[in-house]
Amino acid sequence: ALLMLDLIVGVICDAYAAVSEEENGDGDGESEAHASDLSYVEMRREAHKAAEERNVQISAPRRCCQRLVASSEFEAFILVVGVFNTVMWATVHRGMQPGTLRMLGYAEYVCIGIYVLEIIVKIGDLASVTKYLQFSSNMFDFVVTMTSILFIVLALVLNISVNVTMLRALRCTRVLSLSKGLRQIIQTVTSSLTGVFGVMACTIFFMFV
């Protein structure tokens, strides 16, 4: 158990060191997905400006997506929706009226629809799902949103109730990501998940072999 803990701590420390190096600009600076010294919106603005200077021709739908992604209003709107969604479910308590819970459920569908729209707009901006998923923040949002949709489908189609309290709480990280330090922590957790799961899998394997 102590060996597994040491390995997990080592993986997390390595991930944090890598993220810190990227934040301080010590990387090669070639990959847009690793220019994490800026926020996502700021990175996209810089990319759009560079594309305009090179006179890169793009389609009208993609240009529309780029304008939305680079818009401070769009970013603020998504953050407000995330805060509203988090606060909304934080008010849930025992004995709440069924009608109120039903209204919260409908509001949840609207919020998830907005999250899906955000994903579509960002993919349209990059014109590639692969490039979209190269950003750790996008990967995180994608997983949380798709998992939320899966749970809704299970509840509506198969009548399987799933406790999504933790999943809803994860959405508040959108607000936390505004801070550079907290953004480093979130990126560290995201990038170290694969290594942590690998350590746990290997440990479990050797325990039962």
N, C-alpha and C positions, 0 to 999 in steps of 0.2 A: 504493500500500500504506500509506504514511504517512497519507494522507487518510482512508482507511478506518479505520485505527487511532485517529486523532483523533476521528472520528465515534463509534466504538464506546465510547471512553473517555468522551466527552461524554454518551452515552446512559446509561451506567452511573452516572456522577456525578449526572445528573438524577434517576435512579431512587433512588439512595441519599439524595439530598436530600429527595425526596418521602417516603420511608420514615422518615427521621429526623424530619421535620415531623409525621408521624402519631404517631410514638412520643412526641414531646414535647407532644402534645395541641394542636397549632396548627391542626388541621383543623377542619371544621365540627362534628364529633362526632355527626353525624346517622346515619351509616351504621355498622351493627354490624360490618360486614366490615372497617372501617378503624379500629376502636378497638383498635389493636395495642399500646397501652401495657400491656395485660394479656395473659396467656396465653389460649389458646382456651378452656380449661375455665373460667377465671375470667370471661371474657366471657359464656359461656353461663350461668354461675351468676347473674350480674347480670341477664341477660335473663329468666331463670326467676323471679327474685325480683320483677322489675318486673311480669311477667305475673300473678303471684299477687296483687300489690297491686291490680292492675286487675280482679281476679276474672275473668280470661280463661278460658273454658271450652275444654278440650282433651280429646281422646279418650284412652282408657286406654292403647292401644299407644304413643301419642306421649308420654304422661306417663312410661311405663316407659323409653322411650328417653332422655328428659330426665334421669331419675334416674341412668341409666348414664353419660351424658356428663358430668354434674356430679360423679360419684363420683371421689374421689382414687384409690380402689382400681382402678377401671377404667383410669384414665390410667396408673397405675403398671404394671398388667398389660400394657398395650400397649407401654410402654417396655421392659419386661423381655423381651417377645417380640422386639422390634426388636434389642435388644442380643444376645440369644441367637442370633437369625438371622444377625447380622453376624459374631459370634465363630465360629459354627458353620462358615461358609464360609471364614473366615480360616484355619481349621485344615487346609483342603484342600491337599494337596501331591502331587507326583509319586510314583507307587508306592503310593498308598493302596489298601487292599484294596477290591475291587469291592463286597463286602458292606457295608462301611462307607459307601461312596459311595451305595449304594442306600438305606441308612437315612437318610443326609443328605437324599436326594431326597424321601423320604416326609415327613421333618420340614419340608422346604421347603413341601410342599403344605399341611401343617397351619398353618404360619405365614401363608401367603397366604390360607388360609381365614379365619384370625383377622383379617387386615387387611380382607378383604371384609366380615366381620361388623361391624368398626368403621365402615366406610363406610356400611353400611346403618343402623346405629344413629344416626350423626350426621345422615344424611339424614332419618331418622324424627324426630329431635329438631327439625330445622328445618322439616320437612314440605315440603321443596322441594329439588330437585336444583340449581336455579339458585342459591339462597341458599347451599347447601353449597359450591358451586364459587366463590363470591365470596371466600372465605377463601384466601389464597395457600398456607397450609399444607395445607389440604384439597385444593386443586388439585394440589399436589406429590404428596401421598400417593396421590391418585386415579390420576395418570398413571403413577407407579411401579408401583402394584398392577396396573393394567390391562395395562401393558406386560409385567409378569411373567407374567400369565395368558396373554397372546398368545404369549409365548415357550414356555410349557408346551404350549399347543395345537399350535404348530408342531413341537415335539419329539415329541409323542405321536401326532399325527394324520399329519403330513407327514414325520416323521422328519428334520426340519431342525434341526441343532444350532446354537445361537446362544450366543456368549460373553456372559454376563450378569454378569461380575465387577464392572464399574462400576455396573451397576444395583443389585446387592446392596450395594455400598459406600455408595450414596446413602441407604440406610435408616438408617444411623447418624446422619443429620441429625435424626432424631426426638429423640435425646439432646441434640444440640447446640442444638436449639431451646429448651431450658430456660434458656439464657443469653440475656439481652436483647440483648447486643451481637452474639452469633452469630445470633440470630433476625433481627436487622436485616440481616446479610449475606445470609442465606438468602432473605429477602424481596426484597432488592435484586436478587439473581441471578434470582429467579423473575419479578419484574416487568419486568426489562430484557431478557428473552429476545426478546420480540416486536420491540422496537426494534432489537436487535442483528441479528436475522435480516433485518429490513427494510433496514438499512444494507448488509449483505452482499449481499442480492439486488439492490439498486440499483447497488452497485459492480460486481458481476459483469455486470449488464445493460449498463452504460456501457462496460465493458471490451471487450465483444464486439459492440457496435453500431458 
